[in-house]
Amino acid sequence: MYTVYVLNNAYQCVSQTTFSRALKLVSEKKAEVVKWTGKFVSSTSGFVKVPLIIKLFQYVKAYGRAMRYVNRFVWERDEFHCCYCGKHITSKSDLETDHVIPSSRGGKTNYENMVTCCHTCNQKKDNRTPGEAGMRFYKGRDWKPFKPQMSKNMSKIVAAAKEIMEEEEGLA
């Protein structure tokens, strides 16, 4: 229903959780609300304000965590542009991902081997490498797919957390 972002006590974004789990952490005094969404949810005891960001009182390591593969993160990394022709893809139904090294040849489904592409380029490339299909990345020959540090939403939350931390420390 609602996604709540979770920070550790150093204001580093460590994960996201559900609205109900966030409320449970706050009620058990394991976390505090740092920022609210401005939305309310009705419950048996009345209306409950929906948090956007909570901060854990206990330190949890933020970096070095495995980020599972999700097509949406590939599309965000590639800024919704086909990596072969550069076309900006505006419709979700037109978004496709492509194995740079085809899976039939041992290519894995991971961030380093997957790129955003349009339907036309995906069909043109077919079951070949970009070189075999006479295609190259529009960003330049040195560009390679990479694993993003975090999703775009998560990076926005990190920026908001930094602002809050600076305000709290009186630096703003």
N, C-alpha and C positions, 0 to 999 in steps of 0.2 A: 504494500500500500504506500507507505512513505519510507524513504531511505534516509537514514541518519548516519552522518559521518562520525567516526570515532578517532579521537586524538589521544596520544599518550600524554603523560604529565609534562613532557617537553614540547608540547604543541606540534608533534609530528603526526601526520595522518597515518594510522595503522590499518584501518579497515572501514567498512561500512556495515551497518546492521539494520534490523527492522525497527520500526517505531515501538513495538511492544517490548523488544529486548532492551532498547535504549531506556524506556521507562522503568524496566525492572532494575537495570544497573543504577539508575538515579535513585530509585526508591530504596535500594539496598545500600546506598551511600558508597558505591564503588566508583561513581562518576558524577559529574555535575554538568549542567547544560551551559554551554558557552554562547550559543546563538540559537534563536528561535526562528521558525518559518513564518509566523504570523497566522498560521492556520490552526483551527480547532477541530477536535474529534469528540463526538458525544459518547459518553460512557454511562454506566449505571449511576455513578456518583455526580454526574453533571458533564461539563465540557472540560477537555484536557487540551492544553496548548501543545502543539507539535514541535519538537526540537529539530534543528537542522544539524547542529554539531554538539557532541558531548565530549568531555575530557575525562579520561580515566585518572584516578588518583595514583594508581600504581604504574610504574614504568613498564612499557612493552616495547621491545625492539621494533623499530619501524623499517629498517632497511635490510636487504638480504632475504626478504620474504619472496616465495615463489609467486609469480603472477601468472595465473592460468591463461591459456590461450582463449581469446574471444574475438570473433570476426569484427565486432564493433570497435575494438581497440586498434585493429589494423586499419579500418576505415578512418578513424580519428587521426592516427599517426600519419596517414597519407593525405589527410585533409580532404577526403571525399573526392579525390582526383584519380583518374585512371593512371597507373604508373607507366603505361606504355605510350598512350597518345596525349595525356594531360587533360582530357575532357573532365570538366566538373560534373559530378553525378549528383543530381538533386533529388531523385526519387529513390526511396529505399528499395523498391522492387527492382531497380536497375543496378543496385550495388552487388558486386560479385567479388570473390577473392580468388586468386590464382596461385597455384604452386609454381614457383620459379623453376625449380627442378621437379618435374612431374612425379606424383606419388607412385606411379607405376615403375619409376626408375629409382625408387628409394628415397624420394624427397619427403621430408617430414612436414607435418602440419604444425609449424611453429612460427613465431614472429620473424625469424631470420629467413624463412623460405616462402612466406605468404605476402602477397601484395594486393592492393585494391585494383580492380580493372573493370572496364565496361564490357558489356556482352559481346560487342563486335570484336574487341581485341582478344577476349577469352576464346572465342571461336577461331580466330585467325591463328593464335598460338597453338591451340589444340593440345596434343600430347607431346609437345616438343619443348626444348629449352628456348629462351628468348633468342639466343644466337642462331639456333637451327631454324627458327621461324623468321629470321631477318628483322627482329625487333630489338629495341633497347629501351632502357628507362628514360623517360622524358626529362628527369632531373639531372641527367648527365651520366657518363659512363662510370664514374667513380662511386655513384650512389648505390648503396646496398640496403636491403630491408634490415631493420634492427628491432630489438625488443624495447618497447617504450617503458619508461620508468614507472608511469602510472597513467590512468585514464585522464582525459581532459577535465572531467568533472572533479576528479580527485585533486588535480593540480589547482583548480579554482578554490577548493576547500583549503588546501595548503596555504594559498595566498591570503585567504580570509583569516586563517589561524595566525599567520604571521602578523597581520594587522592587529588582531586582538591581543597578541602577546606584546607587541610594541606599545599599545595603549595601556596594558596592564603594568608594564614596566615604566611607563611614563616617558617613553621615547618618542611618541607621536606628537 
